[in-house]
Amino acid sequence: DMPGKIGLWCFAWYCAICSAALAQDYPVKPVRILSSGGAGGPNDTQTRGLAQYLADRIGQPVLVENRAGAGGIVAGEACVKSPPDGYTLCTFGSGAISWTPVLNTMSYDPIKDLTGVFHMGFIDSIINAHPSVPVNSLGELVELARAKPGYVTWASFGLTTSGYFFVQWLKKYKKVDIVIVPYKSAIQSQQAVVAGEVMVNSYTAGQTLTLIKAGKVKALAVNGDGRLPELPNVQTDEEAGFDLPLIKSWFGMLAPAAIPKEIAVRLNTEMNRITRDPKYADLYVKRLGFRSANMDVDQFNAYLRKSRADFEDFAREMDL
């Protein structure tokens, strides 16, 4: 019936106007970001940097709350339950969005119940060892693991982390027995290598380079698209004959799915501008080992869907 259709059309038009008006006035109060990363880790450090710079640009305080635990699920559950008004944002690593939902039953689906706001960047990692470990490359580590089954220990901060998948891949394709030692967060897993509690870990490039310079760990391989300028003699895992094509680590900022698109676009535009600021880039991108992704909202959400589909293929191949 015509009156009903006109009523619906008017309602849709009214919603669009309200949404646009909301976005225009946004923000009128402080914004909070739930960080799924442990304090001091790369996700948390960049989140805090973004919050500080974003506050200057939007004229409201941006507060960061740590909600680490359960591979990002603690932050995810809180995020999904928050009002979709742009005042609650959440930062996650690739594991929480692309990997965990494939391997675990969860109360929410990150792709359906959240929406991508800003891709914080890809992150290269360095497979590194305590200086006392008698190997200097990934190839030598595999030889050692083959010669002494159950001798090599590798730190992991969850069953949905690139380090964990890397060990599973080595076990399956290189037929080695490596012992995984679990830790609560990424930073704890790396501290364990520095302390000599465990032999090897895969950790973000920026923070590992600092430890390498201080002589606290040594690099065995780079897990990234190319060699690092700071470590010209250290091969990538691909060059060393250990290619894990799909396990690209990245971090991103998401929001409850029904956030008005105009607000998501506004935030994305501001944050992409922030990452182009040379001072910010030095402090929070290069120093942490991030590579900017430069994606808009639509590109990021398309990437989230592809990343999930790629991981589903990998999980099938690996019988995860």
C-alpha positions as CSV (number, residue, x, y, z in Angstrom):
1,D,0.0,0.0,0.0
2,M,1.2,3.5,-1.0
3,P,0.8,5.2,2.4
4,G,2.9,2.4,4.1
5,K,5.6,2.7,1.4
6,I,5.7,6.5,1.8
7,G,5.9,6.1,5.6
8,L,8.9,3.7,5.3
9,W,10.6,5.9,2.8
10,C,10.2,8.9,5.1
11,F,11.5,6.9,8.0
12,A,14.6,5.8,6.0
13,W,15.1,9.4,4.9
14,Y,14.8,10.6,8.5
15,C,17.3,8.0,9.6
16,A,19.8,9.1,7.0
17,I,19.4,12.8,8.0
18,C,19.8,11.9,11.7
19,S,22.9,9.8,10.9
20,A,24.4,12.6,8.9
21,A,23.6,15.1,11.6
22,L,25.1,12.8,14.2
23,A,28.3,12.5,12.2
24,Q,28.5,16.3,11.7
25,D,28.2,17.0,15.5
26,Y,30.5,14.0,16.4
27,P,32.1,13.9,18.9
28,V,30.4,15.8,21.6
29,K,31.9,13.7,24.5
30,P,35.0,11.6,25.2
31,V,35.7,8.6,23.0
32,R,37.0,5.4,24.5
33,I,39.2,2.7,22.8
34,L,39.2,-0.8,24.2
35,S,42.7,-2.2,23.5
36,S,42.8,-6.0,23.3
37,G,46.6,-6.0,23.6
38,G,48.7,-6.3,26.8
39,A,50.1,-3.0,28.2
40,G,53.4,-2.1,26.5
41,G,52.9,-4.4,23.5
42,P,52.8,-3.1,19.9
43,N,48.9,-3.0,19.7
44,D,48.6,-1.1,23.0
45,T,51.5,1.3,22.2
46,Q,50.2,2.3,18.8
47,T,46.6,2.6,20.2
48,R,47.8,5.0,22.8
49,G,49.7,7.0,20.2
50,L,46.7,7.2,17.9
51,A,44.4,8.2,20.9
52,Q,46.7,11.1,21.8
53,Y,46.9,12.5,18.2
54,L,43.2,11.8,17.5
55,A,42.2,13.8,20.6
56,D,44.0,16.8,19.2
57,R,42.2,16.5,15.8
58,I,38.6,15.8,17.1
59,G,38.7,18.2,20.1
60,Q,37.6,15.5,22.7
61,P,39.6,13.3,25.0
62,V,40.3,9.8,23.7
63,L,40.7,7.3,26.5
64,V,42.4,3.9,26.2
65,E,41.2,0.9,28.4
66,N,43.1,-2.4,28.4
67,R,40.9,-5.4,27.9
68,A,43.5,-8.1,27.2
69,G,42.7,-11.8,27.5
70,A,41.4,-14.8,25.7
71,G,43.1,-13.9,22.4
72,G,41.0,-10.7,22.0
73,I,37.7,-12.2,22.9
74,V,37.4,-10.2,26.2
75,A,37.7,-6.9,24.3
76,G,35.5,-8.3,21.4
77,E,32.6,-9.2,23.7
78,A,32.7,-5.7,25.4
79,C,33.0,-4.0,22.0
80,V,30.0,-5.9,20.5
81,K,27.8,-5.0,23.5
82,S,28.7,-1.2,23.3
83,P,26.3,1.3,21.6
84,P,27.2,1.8,17.9
85,D,27.5,5.5,18.2
86,G,31.3,6.0,17.5
87,Y,32.1,6.6,21.2
88,T,33.5,3.1,21.7
89,L,36.2,1.8,19.4
90,C,38.3,-1.3,19.8
91,T,41.7,-2.4,18.6
92,F,42.6,-6.0,17.7
93,G,45.4,-8.0,16.1
94,S,44.7,-10.2,13.1
95,G,44.3,-13.3,15.3
96,A,41.2,-12.0,17.1
97,I,39.4,-11.1,13.8
98,S,40.6,-13.6,11.2
99,W,41.9,-16.6,13.0
100,T,40.2,-17.2,16.4
101,P,36.6,-17.3,14.8
102,V,37.7,-20.0,12.4
103,L,39.2,-22.2,15.2
104,N,36.8,-21.5,18.1
105,T,33.1,-21.2,18.9
106,M,32.5,-17.6,19.9
107,S,29.5,-15.7,21.2
108,Y,29.9,-13.2,18.3
109,D,31.3,-13.0,14.8
110,P,33.8,-10.2,14.4
111,I,33.1,-9.8,10.7
112,K,29.3,-9.5,11.2
113,D,29.1,-7.9,14.6
114,L,32.0,-5.4,14.2
115,T,33.0,-3.1,11.3
116,G,36.5,-2.1,10.3
117,V,37.2,1.6,10.9
118,F,41.0,1.9,10.4
119,H,43.8,-0.6,9.4
120,M,46.6,0.3,11.8
121,G,49.2,-1.4,9.6
122,F,51.0,-4.7,8.9
123,I,53.7,-5.8,11.2
124,D,56.9,-7.7,10.4
125,S,58.2,-10.0,13.1
126,I,61.6,-11.4,13.8
127,I,62.1,-15.1,14.8
128,N,64.6,-14.6,17.6
129,A,66.5,-16.7,20.1
130,H,68.3,-16.3,23.4
131,P,72.0,-15.7,22.8
132,S,72.9,-19.0,24.5
133,V,70.9,-21.1,21.9
134,P,73.6,-22.7,19.6
135,V,72.1,-21.7,16.3
136,N,72.2,-18.5,14.1
137,S,69.5,-19.1,11.5
138,L,66.1,-20.7,11.1
139,G,67.7,-23.6,9.1
140,E,70.1,-24.3,11.9
141,L,67.2,-24.2,14.4
142,V,65.3,-26.8,12.4
143,E,68.4,-29.0,12.2
144,L,68.8,-28.8,16.0
145,A,65.1,-29.7,16.6
146,R,65.6,-32.6,14.2
147,A,68.7,-33.9,16.0
148,K,67.2,-33.4,19.5
149,P,63.4,-34.0,19.5
150,G,61.6,-32.1,22.2
151,Y,64.7,-30.0,23.0
152,V,63.8,-26.7,21.3
153,T,61.3,-24.6,23.2
154,W,59.2,-21.8,21.5
155,A,57.2,-19.2,23.3
156,S,53.6,-18.6,22.3
157,F,50.9,-16.3,23.6
158,G,47.9,-18.2,22.4
159,L,46.7,-20.8,19.9
160,T,45.8,-18.1,17.4
161,T,49.1,-16.3,16.9
162,S,51.5,-16.4,14.0
163,G,54.2,-17.9,16.2
164,Y,51.9,-20.8,17.1
165,F,50.9,-21.5,13.5
166,F,54.6,-21.3,12.4
167,V,55.5,-24.0,14.9
168,Q,52.6,-26.2,13.7
169,W,53.7,-25.6,10.1
170,L,57.3,-26.7,10.9
171,K,56.0,-29.8,12.7
172,K,53.9,-30.8,9.8
173,Y,56.1,-29.9,6.8
174,K,59.6,-30.2,8.3
175,K,58.8,-33.1,10.7
176,V,60.3,-31.6,13.8
177,D,59.3,-31.9,17.4
178,I,59.3,-28.4,19.0
179,V,57.8,-27.7,22.4
180,I,55.4,-24.7,22.6
181,V,55.5,-22.9,26.0
182,P,52.4,-20.7,26.5
183,Y,52.3,-17.2,27.9
184,K,49.4,-14.7,28.5
185,S,50.5,-11.9,26.2
186,A,53.0,-11.1,23.4
187,I,55.2,-9.0,25.6
188,Q,55.5,-11.8,28.3
189,S,56.4,-14.4,25.6
190,Q,59.3,-12.1,24.5
191,Q,60.4,-11.4,28.1
192,A,60.7,-15.1,28.6
193,V,63.2,-15.4,25.7
194,V,65.2,-12.5,27.2
195,A,65.2,-14.2,30.6
196,G,66.3,-17.5,29.0
197,E,63.2,-19.3,30.2
198,V,62.5,-20.4,26.6
199,M,64.7,-20.5,23.5
200,V,62.8,-19.0,20.6
201,N,59.9,-16.6,19.9
202,S,58.4,-14.7,17.0
203,Y,58.0,-11.1,18.0
204,T,57.3,-7.7,16.4
205,A,60.3,-6.3,14.5
206,G,60.5,-2.8,16.0
207,Q,60.7,-4.0,19.6
208,T,62.9,-7.0,18.8
209,L,65.5,-4.8,17.0
210,T,66.0,-2.8,20.3
211,L,66.6,-6.1,22.1
212,I,69.0,-7.3,19.4
213,K,71.0,-4.0,19.6
214,A,71.2,-4.5,23.3
215,G,72.6,-8.1,22.8
216,K,69.7,-9.6,24.7
217,V,68.4,-11.8,21.8
218,K,69.7,-12.7,18.3
219,A,67.8,-12.8,15.0
220,L,67.2,-16.1,13.2
221,A,64.8,-14.9,10.4
222,V,62.5,-12.1,9.4
223,N,58.8,-13.0,8.9
224,G,57.8,-10.2,6.5
225,D,57.8,-9.2,2.8
226,G,61.6,-8.4,2.7
227,R,64.8,-8.2,4.6
228,L,64.9,-5.3,7.2
229,P,67.4,-2.5,6.5
230,E,68.6,-2.8,10.1
231,L,69.4,-6.5,9.6
232,P,70.7,-6.8,6.0
233,N,72.3,-10.2,6.6
234,V,69.2,-11.9,8.2
235,Q,67.1,-13.8,5.7
236,T,63.3,-13.8,5.5
237,D,61.7,-17.1,6.3
238,E,60.8,-17.4,2.6
239,E,64.4,-17.0,1.6
240,A,65.4,-19.6,4.2
241,G,62.9,-22.1,2.5
242,F,60.1,-21.7,5.1
243,D,57.3,-19.9,3.4
244,L,54.2,-19.2,5.4
245,P,52.3,-17.1,2.9
246,L,49.0,-16.3,4.7
247,I,50.1,-15.6,8.2
248,K,50.4,-11.8,7.9
249,S,50.1,-10.1,11.2
250,W,48.3,-6.7,11.3
251,F,46.4,-4.6,13.8
252,G,43.2,-2.7,13.2
253,M,40.6,-0.5,14.9
254,L,37.0,-1.7,14.7
255,A,33.6,-0.6,16.1
256,P,30.2,-2.1,16.7
257,A,28.7,-3.0,13.3
258,A,25.9,-0.4,13.3
259,I,28.2,2.6,13.7
260,P,27.0,5.4,11.3
261,K,29.2,5.1,8.1
262,E,29.8,8.9,8.2
263,I,31.4,8.6,11.6
264,A,33.6,5.6,10.5
265,V,34.7,7.5,7.4
266,R,35.5,10.6,9.5
267,L,37.6,8.6,12.0
268,N,39.3,6.7,9.1
269,T,40.2,10.0,7.4
270,E,41.6,11.5,10.6
271,M,43.7,8.4,11.4
272,N,45.1,8.0,7.9
273,R,46.2,11.7,8.1
274,I,47.8,11.0,11.5
275,T,49.9,8.1,10.2
276,R,51.2,10.5,7.4
277,D,52.5,12.9,10.1
278,P,56.3,12.4,10.1
279,K,56.6,12.7,13.9
280,Y,53.8,10.2,14.5
281,A,55.2,7.8,11.8
282,D,58.6,7.8,13.5
283,L,57.3,7.2,17.0
284,Y,54.4,4.8,16.4
285,V,54.9,3.2,12.9
286,K,58.6,2.8,12.0
287,R,59.8,2.3,15.6
288,L,57.3,-0.4,16.3
289,G,58.0,-2.2,13.0
290,F,54.6,-1.3,11.4
291,R,54.0,-0.8,7.6
292,S,51.1,1.5,6.9
293,A,48.2,0.0,5.0
294,N,46.6,3.3,3.7
295,M,43.1,1.7,3.4
296,D,39.8,3.5,3.5
297,V,36.8,2.0,5.3
298,D,35.5,0.0,2.4
299,Q,39.0,-1.3,1.5
300,F,39.6,-2.4,5.1
301,N,36.3,-4.2,5.4
302,A,36.9,-6.0,2.1
303,Y,40.4,-6.9,3.4
304,L,38.8,-8.3,6.7
305,R,36.6,-10.6,4.6
306,K,39.4,-11.8,2.4
307,S,41.8,-12.3,5.4
308,R,39.2,-14.6,7.1
309,A,38.6,-16.6,3.9
310,D,42.3,-17.1,3.3
311,F,42.8,-18.3,6.9
312,E,39.9,-20.8,6.5
313,D,41.8,-22.3,3.6
314,F,45.0,-22.4,5.6
315,A,43.2,-24.0,8.6
316,R,41.8,-26.7,6.3
317,E,45.3,-27.4,4.8
318,M,46.8,-27.6,8.3
319,D,44.0,-29.6,9.9
320,L,43.8,-27.0,12.6
